[in-house]
Amino acid sequence: MTYIKIDTEFLPLEAVARDSQLPVEVIEDCVNFDLMSNDFSDGTILPEVANKIRRFKVFCALRRADIPASLRNYIIEISEKYPSNKAVSLAKKEMELCSIDSQKSKQILESFTALLT
C-alpha cells in the first residue's frame, strides 16, 4: 500500500484518491513533480489538469476541517466550476445555511481564498 504525506500525516493513496474523487495517477503526479506548490496561471499546463490539481489542493486543505462531508464536497466542486470570487461567495452562503460557526467559517474561507488566488 502506498502512502502520501498531507500536512503532517501519512494517508493511504487509494483513500485520498477516493475521497478527493481524483485518479491515483493525478495525485502521484502532483506529489512526484511537486506540482502542489506551483502557480499554473501562466498557461503552461492544460486547464483541466490545473483544475484537478486545484481540486486536490482544496481537498487537502479542507480534509481536517470539522465540517460535514457534503459541505466539503460542495466546496471542492464549486472550486472547479466557478471563478475564485464566485466560489468563495457560494461557499460562504452554504456554510451559513449549514450553521457553521462564524469563526470556523472565516478560517475556512481564508484558506479557501488563498488556494484559489
C-alpha positions, 0 to 999 in steps of 0.5 A: 500500500502506498502512502502520501504525506498531507500536512503532517500525516501519512494517508493511504493513496487509494483513500485520498484518491477516493475521497478527493474523487481524483485518479491515483495517477493525478495525485502521484503526479502532483506529489512526484513533480511537486506540482502542489506548490506551483502557480499554473496561471501562466498557461503552461499546463492544460486547464483541466489538469490545473483544475484537478490539481486545484481540486486536490489542493482544496481537498487537502486543505479542507480534509481536517476541517470539522465540517460535514462531508457534503459541505466539503464536497460542495466546496471542492466542486464549486472550486472547479466550476466557478471563478475564485470570487464566485466560489468563495461567495457560494461557499460562504452562503452554504456554510451559513445555511449549514450553521457553521460557526462564524469563526470556523467559517472565516478560517475556512474561507481564508484558506479557501481564498488563498488556494484559489488566488 
